Amino acid sequence: MMKQAGFKLAALALLVGQGPAFAAQTCEQFGSVPAVNGTFLVQNNFYNPAPGGTQCIDVDVGTGAFTVTGNNSVPTNAAPGGYPSIYKGCHWGGCSKDSGMPQKVSDLSSVQSKFDVTPAGPGQWNISYDVWFAQTPTIDGQPDGTEVMVWINHSGVVSPAGQRTGDATINGMDFEVWTAPKGTAGFNDKWHIVSYVAKSPRNAVDFDLLPFFRDSHNRGLLEDNWYLIDVEAGTEPWQNGYPVKVNQFDVTVKTGGTPPDKIDPKKWYEVVNVNSSKCVDDAEFGVKNGAKVQQWDCNGTAPAKNQLWKFKPTGGGYYKVLVQQLKTLAWSTTNQGTTNGTPIQLWTYGGTGHQQWKAESLGNGAWKFVGKGSGKCLDVPAASKDNGVQLQIYDCNGTAAQSFKLIAH
């Protein structure tokens, strides 16, 4: 939704705190309170007040926990009353300290976050993340890239901007996906909107936000060369949305999507296809010869053993690629095939050419893998972005379907 067109550090009313922490209150429309020594900013962001409407935030400046109170009611088919929230990064020129943002999307390796809320009673509201991207590392004004919202809970009939265009399973949770490409929602003339609405609402999450960004990229609504500007977490109240308390919020942005010049044979890697943003995966956690090597949604910051791979040198720049699920199984062409379309499976490593792969850097942190026995590239058939597609070998052609990034763990 449209957010404030300004930023203002509030004139604060200091309240009695519990323990060593202090509380601060602001009822200013766009008032903002620094917390945890400026690591976070908590904003009232009351951008759509009804006549006579009120909204205030009471902030524990030592922890960032805050409570939103007020009296405001707006129609459910319009913008919410506001987005009182806590954030890290830069919002309309107001920046927290040492956030690690702006950060180029292609350089992200994880965006781990915790968010714990005590919501209001029955009404018309959501509990949500609001994450902003810009086409350049600009921190002032309206970002011109993508807005990614993640509704972890909501009440009533309210829904995101745009249209429901699909579903997704991310971090083990099922979501409705709503999209509003630039200019289609009536107010987003500069940016795309992608919203994920949890089908089974939660009041607390601890997960990686990066898989949501990858999914938005797969839908053509977020570019790798754009910049993550900030991560916000709060509530959008339309009706009966108070009081609500944010008990905890944290987010840590890590980079490392670009691997070193040489692959470290001691490390385990996620292998992520550049075109689909999906991980190379041992299908159904297979532990027998013939297990399918496929692409599947990445599991996040704690990948399962069936999505972790070790590259062990075999000589001449070639590697055997072993799965952590069963460390004797390696990428292999089926029946030692060398023709286009030969599927990739797992098989006990035996030292033959159909189980050895040369890793060739493509720059920008991407690699292609060329089979020793075939001279052909590891490939996602038809540049598919679907889960469950078995990988194959195919003539090397320089497309993103044959380009992979390595993320070390």
C-alpha positions as CSV (number, residue, x, y, z in Angstrom):
1,M,0.0,0.0,0.0
2,M,1.0,3.6,-0.4
3,K,3.2,4.8,2.5
4,Q,4.1,8.2,3.9
5,A,5.5,10.9,1.8
6,G,7.9,12.1,4.5
7,F,9.9,11.2,7.5
8,K,10.1,12.9,10.9
9,L,11.8,12.2,14.2
10,A,9.1,12.8,16.7
11,A,9.0,15.1,19.7
12,L,8.8,12.3,22.3
13,A,6.9,11.9,25.6
14,L,9.1,9.8,27.9
15,L,7.2,7.2,29.9
16,V,8.1,5.0,32.8
17,G,10.1,2.0,31.5
18,Q,10.5,-1.5,33.0
19,G,14.0,-2.3,34.1
20,P,16.8,-0.3,32.4
21,A,14.8,0.4,29.3
22,F,12.9,3.6,28.6
23,A,9.6,4.0,26.8
24,A,8.8,6.8,24.4
25,Q,5.4,7.8,22.9
26,T,4.5,9.7,19.8
27,C,1.1,10.5,18.3
28,E,2.5,12.6,15.5
29,Q,1.2,11.5,12.1
30,F,4.6,10.6,10.8
31,G,6.5,10.5,14.0
32,S,9.4,8.1,14.3
33,V,11.3,6.8,17.4
34,P,14.9,5.4,17.3
35,A,15.3,2.1,19.2
36,V,18.2,-0.1,20.3
37,N,20.6,2.8,19.9
38,G,19.3,3.6,16.4
39,T,19.6,0.0,15.1
40,F,15.8,0.3,14.3
41,L,13.3,3.0,13.8
42,V,9.7,2.7,14.9
43,Q,7.2,4.8,12.9
44,N,3.7,5.8,13.5
45,N,3.1,6.2,9.7
46,F,-0.6,7.3,10.1
47,Y,-1.0,8.2,6.5
48,N,-4.7,7.7,6.0
49,P,-6.6,9.1,9.0
50,A,-10.3,9.3,9.0
51,P,-11.8,12.6,10.3
52,G,-11.1,12.7,14.0
53,G,-9.0,9.5,13.8
54,T,-6.1,9.0,16.2
55,Q,-3.1,6.7,16.3
56,C,-0.1,6.5,18.8
57,I,2.9,4.3,19.3
58,D,4.5,3.5,22.7
59,V,8.0,2.2,22.1
60,D,10.5,0.4,24.4
61,V,13.6,2.1,23.1
62,G,15.8,-0.5,24.6
63,T,14.3,-3.5,22.7
64,G,12.2,-2.0,19.9
65,A,9.0,-3.6,21.2
66,F,6.0,-1.3,20.7
67,T,2.3,-1.0,21.2
68,V,-0.1,0.8,18.8
69,T,-3.3,2.3,20.1
70,G,-5.8,4.5,18.4
71,N,-9.3,5.1,17.1
72,N,-9.6,5.1,13.3
73,S,-11.9,3.5,10.8
74,V,-11.6,3.6,7.0
75,P,-13.4,1.6,4.3
76,T,-12.0,-1.9,3.5
77,N,-12.0,-1.2,-0.2
78,A,-9.5,1.7,0.2
79,A,-6.0,2.1,1.7
80,P,-5.6,1.2,5.4
81,G,-5.3,3.8,8.0
82,G,-1.6,3.6,8.1
83,Y,1.3,1.2,8.7
84,P,2.7,1.6,12.2
85,S,5.8,-0.4,12.0
86,I,9.5,-1.0,12.9
87,Y,12.1,-1.1,10.3
88,K,15.8,-1.5,9.4
89,G,17.2,0.3,6.4
90,C,16.0,3.5,4.9
91,H,12.4,4.7,4.6
92,W,11.8,8.0,2.8
93,G,15.2,9.2,3.8
94,G,15.0,8.1,7.4
95,C,17.8,5.5,7.9
96,S,18.6,3.2,10.8
97,K,22.2,2.6,11.8
98,D,24.4,-0.2,10.3
99,S,21.6,-1.9,8.5
100,G,23.6,-3.4,5.6
101,M,21.2,-1.7,3.1
102,P,20.9,-0.7,0.4
103,Q,22.2,-4.0,-0.9
104,K,22.1,-5.4,-4.4
105,V,19.7,-8.3,-4.8
106,S,22.1,-10.5,-6.6
107,D,24.6,-10.3,-3.7
108,L,22.1,-11.4,-1.0
109,S,22.7,-14.8,0.6
110,S,20.0,-14.5,3.4
111,V,17.7,-12.0,5.0
112,Q,16.8,-13.8,8.2
113,S,14.1,-12.3,10.3
114,K,12.1,-12.8,13.5
115,F,8.7,-11.1,14.0
116,D,6.4,-11.7,17.0
117,V,3.1,-9.9,17.5
118,T,0.1,-9.8,19.7
119,P,-2.6,-8.7,17.3
120,A,-5.9,-6.8,17.8
121,G,-9.2,-8.6,18.3
122,P,-11.6,-9.4,15.4
123,G,-11.6,-6.6,12.9
124,Q,-10.2,-5.6,9.5
125,W,-6.4,-5.6,9.7
126,N,-3.2,-7.5,8.8
127,I,0.1,-8.2,10.4
128,S,2.7,-7.9,7.7
129,Y,6.2,-7.4,6.5
130,D,6.7,-4.6,3.9
131,V,10.0,-4.8,2.0
132,W,11.1,-2.2,-0.5
133,F,13.4,-2.4,-3.5
134,A,14.7,0.4,-5.8
135,Q,16.3,0.2,-9.2
136,T,19.3,2.2,-7.8
137,P,20.7,2.5,-4.2
138,T,18.6,5.6,-3.6
139,I,17.4,6.1,-0.1
140,D,15.2,9.2,-0.5
141,G,11.5,9.3,-1.6
142,Q,9.4,6.6,-3.2
143,P,11.3,3.5,-4.2
144,D,10.9,2.7,-7.9
145,G,11.4,-1.1,-7.9
146,T,9.2,-3.6,-6.0
147,E,7.3,-3.7,-2.8
148,V,7.1,-7.2,-1.3
149,M,4.5,-7.7,1.4
150,V,4.2,-10.9,3.6
151,W,0.9,-11.1,5.5
152,I,1.6,-13.5,8.3
153,N,-1.9,-12.9,9.8
154,H,-5.0,-11.0,8.9
155,S,-8.6,-10.5,10.1
156,G,-11.8,-9.8,8.1
157,V,-12.3,-9.4,4.4
158,V,-9.3,-7.2,3.6
159,S,-6.9,-8.2,0.8
160,P,-3.7,-7.0,-0.9
161,A,-3.4,-4.7,-3.8
162,G,-3.9,-6.2,-7.3
163,Q,-5.2,-9.7,-8.1
164,R,-4.7,-13.1,-6.7
165,T,-2.5,-14.8,-9.4
166,G,-1.2,-17.9,-7.8
167,D,0.0,-19.8,-4.7
168,A,3.4,-20.6,-3.2
169,T,4.9,-22.7,-0.5
170,I,7.8,-20.8,1.1
171,N,9.6,-21.7,4.3
172,G,7.2,-24.5,4.9
173,M,4.2,-22.1,4.8
174,D,1.4,-22.0,2.2
175,F,0.6,-18.5,0.7
176,E,-1.8,-16.9,-1.7
177,V,0.1,-14.7,-4.1
178,W,-1.3,-11.4,-5.2
179,T,0.4,-9.2,-7.8
180,A,0.0,-5.7,-9.0
181,P,2.5,-4.8,-11.7
182,K,3.5,-1.2,-12.0
183,G,0.5,1.1,-12.7
184,T,-2.2,-1.6,-12.2
185,A,-3.3,-0.8,-8.7
186,G,-4.2,2.8,-9.3
187,F,-1.5,4.2,-7.0
188,N,1.7,2.3,-7.8
189,D,2.8,4.2,-10.9
190,K,6.5,3.7,-10.0
191,W,6.7,0.2,-8.5
192,H,5.5,-3.4,-8.6
193,I,3.7,-5.0,-5.7
194,V,3.9,-8.7,-4.8
195,S,2.0,-9.8,-1.7
196,Y,2.1,-13.2,0.1
197,V,-0.9,-14.0,2.3
198,A,-0.5,-16.9,4.7
199,K,-3.3,-19.4,4.4
200,S,-2.7,-20.5,8.0
201,P,-2.1,-17.3,9.9
202,R,0.7,-17.0,12.5
203,N,1.5,-14.5,15.1
204,A,5.2,-15.3,15.2
205,V,7.7,-16.3,12.5
206,D,11.5,-16.9,12.3
207,F,12.4,-17.4,8.6
208,D,14.5,-16.2,5.7
209,L,12.8,-13.5,3.5
210,L,15.1,-14.3,0.6
211,P,12.9,-17.1,-0.8
212,F,10.1,-14.5,-1.2
213,F,12.3,-12.3,-3.2
214,R,13.4,-15.2,-5.4
215,D,9.7,-16.0,-6.0
216,S,9.0,-12.4,-6.9
217,H,12.0,-12.5,-9.3
218,N,10.6,-15.7,-10.9
219,R,7.3,-13.9,-11.5
220,G,9.2,-11.2,-13.4
221,L,8.5,-8.5,-10.8
222,L,11.9,-8.1,-9.2
223,E,15.3,-7.7,-10.9
224,D,18.6,-9.1,-9.6
225,N,20.4,-5.8,-10.3
226,W,17.9,-3.8,-8.1
227,Y,18.6,-2.9,-4.4
228,L,17.0,-3.9,-1.2
229,I,16.3,-0.6,0.6
230,D,14.6,-1.6,3.9
231,V,12.7,-4.3,5.8
232,E,9.6,-3.2,7.7
233,A,7.2,-5.1,10.0
234,G,4.0,-3.9,11.5
235,T,0.2,-3.8,11.0
236,E,-2.2,-2.2,8.5
237,P,-5.4,-1.4,10.4
238,W,-8.6,-0.6,8.5
239,Q,-11.2,-1.2,11.3
240,N,-10.9,-2.3,14.9
241,G,-7.2,-2.7,14.5
242,Y,-6.1,-1.6,17.9
243,P,-4.4,-2.3,20.3
244,V,-1.6,-4.3,18.7
245,K,1.7,-5.1,20.2
246,V,4.9,-6.0,18.3
247,N,6.9,-8.0,20.9
248,Q,10.0,-8.7,18.8
249,F,11.5,-7.9,15.5
250,D,14.9,-8.5,14.0
251,V,16.4,-8.8,10.6
252,T,19.9,-9.6,9.5
253,V,21.0,-9.0,5.9
254,K,23.9,-11.3,4.7
255,T,25.7,-11.3,1.4
256,G,27.8,-14.0,-0.2
257,G,25.8,-14.9,-3.3
258,T,29.0,-14.3,-5.2
259,P,31.4,-17.2,-4.6
260,P,35.2,-17.0,-4.4
261,D,37.3,-17.4,-7.5
262,K,37.8,-21.1,-6.6
263,I,35.3,-23.5,-5.2
264,D,36.2,-24.6,-1.7
265,P,36.2,-28.4,-1.7
266,K,35.6,-28.4,2.1
267,K,32.3,-26.5,2.0
268,W,28.8,-27.5,1.2
269,Y,26.9,-25.4,-1.3
270,E,23.4,-24.6,-2.4
271,V,23.4,-24.7,-6.2
272,V,20.8,-22.1,-7.4
273,N,19.7,-21.9,-11.1
274,V,20.0,-18.2,-12.2
275,N,16.9,-18.5,-14.4
276,S,14.5,-20.2,-12.0
277,S,16.1,-19.2,-8.7
278,K,15.4,-22.8,-7.6
279,C,17.9,-25.1,-5.9
280,V,19.4,-28.3,-7.4
281,D,17.7,-30.9,-5.3
282,D,18.0,-34.7,-4.5
283,A,14.3,-35.7,-5.2
284,E,12.5,-37.0,-2.2
285,F,15.7,-37.2,-0.2
286,G,16.8,-40.2,-2.3
287,V,19.5,-42.4,-0.9
288,K,19.6,-45.0,-3.7
289,N,21.2,-45.2,-7.1
290,G,18.9,-43.6,-9.7
291,A,17.5,-40.8,-7.5
292,K,16.4,-37.9,-9.6
293,V,18.4,-34.6,-9.6
294,Q,15.8,-31.9,-10.0
295,Q,15.1,-28.3,-9.2
296,W,13.0,-27.3,-6.2
297,D,12.2,-24.3,-4.1
298,C,15.3,-23.5,-1.9
299,N,14.8,-24.3,1.8
300,G,16.2,-21.1,3.2
301,T,19.0,-20.4,5.6
302,A,19.1,-23.9,6.9
303,P,19.0,-26.0,3.7
304,A,18.1,-29.7,4.0
305,K,20.7,-32.3,3.3
306,N,19.1,-33.0,-0.1
307,Q,20.0,-29.5,-1.3
308,L,23.6,-29.3,-0.1
309,W,26.4,-30.3,-2.5
310,K,30.2,-30.7,-2.1
311,F,32.5,-30.3,-5.1
312,K,35.5,-32.7,-4.7
313,P,38.3,-32.2,-7.3
314,T,39.1,-35.2,-9.5
315,G,41.9,-33.5,-11.5
316,G,42.1,-31.3,-14.6
317,G,39.6,-28.8,-13.2
318,Y,36.9,-31.4,-12.9
319,Y,34.8,-32.2,-9.8
320,K,32.6,-35.0,-8.5
321,V,29.5,-33.4,-7.0
322,L,28.3,-35.3,-3.9
323,V,25.0,-34.8,-2.0
324,Q,25.0,-34.4,1.8
325,Q,22.0,-36.7,2.1
326,L,24.3,-39.7,1.2
327,K,27.9,-38.6,0.6
328,T,28.7,-41.4,-1.8
329,L,26.1,-40.4,-4.4
330,A,27.3,-38.1,-7.2
331,W,25.7,-36.2,-10.2
332,S,25.7,-38.7,-13.1
333,T,24.2,-38.8,-16.5
334,T,21.7,-41.7,-16.9
335,N,23.2,-44.8,-18.5
336,Q,26.4,-42.8,-19.0
337,G,24.5,-40.9,-21.7
338,T,26.2,-38.2,-23.8
339,T,23.3,-36.9,-26.0
340,N,21.1,-33.8,-25.5
341,G,18.3,-34.4,-23.1
342,T,20.0,-37.1,-21.1
343,P,18.6,-36.8,-17.5
344,I,20.8,-36.3,-14.5
345,Q,20.5,-38.7,-11.6
346,L,22.5,-39.7,-8.5
347,W,24.7,-42.8,-8.6
348,T,27.5,-44.1,-6.4
349,Y,30.7,-42.4,-7.6
350,G,32.8,-44.7,-9.8
351,G,35.3,-42.3,-11.4
352,T,34.0,-42.3,-14.9
353,G,33.6,-39.2,-17.1
354,H,29.8,-39.1,-16.9
355,Q,30.2,-38.3,-13.2
356,Q,32.8,-35.5,-13.5
357,W,32.0,-31.9,-14.1
358,K,34.1,-28.9,-14.9
359,A,33.1,-25.6,-13.2
360,E,33.6,-22.6,-15.5
361,S,33.0,-19.1,-14.1
362,L,30.6,-16.9,-16.0
363,G,31.3,-13.9,-13.9
364,N,28.9,-12.1,-11.5
365,G,29.1,-15.1,-9.2
366,A,27.6,-17.6,-11.8
367,W,29.0,-20.9,-13.0
368,K,28.3,-23.4,-15.7
369,F,29.0,-27.1,-15.3
370,V,30.3,-29.1,-18.3
371,G,30.3,-32.9,-18.2
372,K,33.6,-34.5,-18.9
373,G,32.1,-37.4,-20.7
374,S,29.7,-35.4,-22.9
375,G,31.2,-31.9,-23.2
376,K,27.6,-30.7,-22.6
377,C,26.3,-28.4,-19.9
378,L,24.1,-29.0,-16.9
379,D,20.8,-27.6,-18.0
380,V,17.2,-27.0,-16.8
381,P,15.0,-28.3,-19.7
382,A,13.1,-25.6,-21.6
383,A,14.3,-23.0,-19.1
384,S,11.5,-24.2,-16.8
385,K,10.8,-22.5,-13.5
386,D,8.7,-25.3,-12.2
387,N,9.4,-27.5,-9.2
388,G,10.2,-31.1,-9.9
389,V,11.9,-30.7,-13.3
390,Q,14.7,-33.1,-13.7
391,L,18.0,-31.6,-14.8
392,Q,19.7,-32.8,-18.1
393,I,22.7,-32.2,-20.2
394,Y,22.4,-30.1,-23.3
395,D,24.7,-28.3,-25.8
396,C,26.2,-25.3,-24.0
397,N,24.4,-22.2,-25.1
398,G,25.1,-19.4,-22.6
399,T,21.5,-19.1,-21.3
400,A,20.5,-18.6,-17.8
401,A,19.0,-22.1,-17.7
402,Q,22.7,-23.3,-17.7
403,S,23.9,-20.8,-15.2
404,F,24.1,-21.5,-11.5
405,K,25.1,-19.6,-8.4
406,L,26.8,-21.3,-5.4
407,I,25.9,-20.3,-1.9
408,A,28.3,-21.7,0.8
409,H,27.0,-23.1,4.1
